[in-house]
Amino acid sequence: MSYDVELIRGDFPILDRRVGEYPLAYLDSANTSQKPQVVIDALVDHYERHNANVARAMHVLGAEASAAYEGGREKVAAFIGAARAEEVVFTKNASEALNLAAHSLGAGLKPGDEVVISVMEHHSNIVPWQLLCARTGATLRWFDITEDGRLDLAKASAENLINGNTRIVSLTWASNVLGTINPISQIAAQAHAVGAVMVVDGSQAVPQLTTSVAELGADLVAFTGHKMVGPTGIGALWGRYDLLAEMPPFLGGGEMIEIVKMTGSTYAPPPYRFEAGTPPIAEAVALGVAADYLHELGMADVAAHERDITGYALESLGQIEGVRILGTTSIGPEGRGGAVSFTLRTADGLDIHPHDVMTFLDSRGVAVRGGHHCARPLHERLGITASTRASFYLYTLRSEIDQLVDALDYTRDFFGRVA
Ligand SMILES: Cc1ncc(COP(=O)(O)O)c(C=O)c1O
């Protein structure tokens, strides 16, 4: 069956909403995606029929909840092509997964060791590494970007960025601002050649691209449920099992232990070692349903739709005078994620603040994000303080891009008149 966006939209009750007199054009999916009815139903069904704690409840409901929780793990593992379900650690979100990675991987770092990230990272893939470096005395280094918003591989090579001192490389697979898709397997090979561990922030890519953790070549991959039609409150860290097994725990508490004595404790094997306390049970069940939903749609088709709609958006926005798109303005052979960030200027050269743009678009039913999108260093590198971001997903229509363009024309005219 061909990919039918109208039909798919029927699965997402919220997309019928109106905002005042306008139909809702939800162009903020890089922030959080909307949820299909099956995911909403899975949450309700779990609480209505199977709710109990996992692992520790020795009754029918406890067994059902445990099986459903582990079932969620199996579905998520299958969705990303993991070799086994135990390679998937459930966390609260991608931020917690990256903190876990930084905390546990970095336990043995010392002065002279280096951690490499990039200037295009989300704060969630910057701050945990800064904290780690402050704690251990290791040095944080980063990839710069080229004019068209790609990792500057030539500069990195000239600077010998990845070298014998590199212990960890942690990069985003797809930028939440520029849409750039980074050559992860190539960089993972460089990291491995010097004995470093490759961590990937898959928050924007896992929802949009077919994920095969084996092909990606990384050692750890963080992602977040709410951006992939799943619920909030759950994310995951996938890791090579042998690496997870070597990593010390992150948070301490119930369920992550083997034996606890007053003189010390031993820890459960992965993934439980990293899941202290009562986990997000209903959320894991619903995330499994979300993964199945995406799988049934077909991630190749989801990615093709994303490319099509992003190409249309780049072309349409490119025709508005005063719009400056950040990063690459074409899909390109590497592909491009469905996030397009831009600045807007009046005919007289007045920069319209993204918060004003966002408010004006909102008044016309168009939901976008304005600000630094948790990527302040990237904005500083681009010489701006903020931008407006429109982001698309498997349910985005061309007519919603047209609604965005009309609303931007209206905004630009308004500010042109008051200037
Ligand atoms: C690239 C990237 N990394 C990490 C995150 C953090 O995700 P969460 O807020 O779910 O932890 C986001 C969310 O915007 C993101 O876009």
The ligand as an ORCA input file, in Angstrom:
! r2SCAN-3c Opt
* xyz 0 1
  C      19.155     16.156     19.344
  C      18.480     16.072     20.675
  N      19.118     15.476     21.695
  C      18.545     15.331     22.902
  C      17.290     15.809     23.147
  C      16.718     15.645     24.519
  O      15.567     14.865     24.513
  P      14.738     14.722     25.892
  O      14.314     16.135     26.230
  O      13.598     13.871     25.557
  O      15.668     14.184     26.877
  C      16.586     16.450     22.133
  C      15.245     17.028     22.384
  O      14.906     18.083     21.872
  C      17.193     16.579     20.856
  O      16.571     17.175     19.836
*
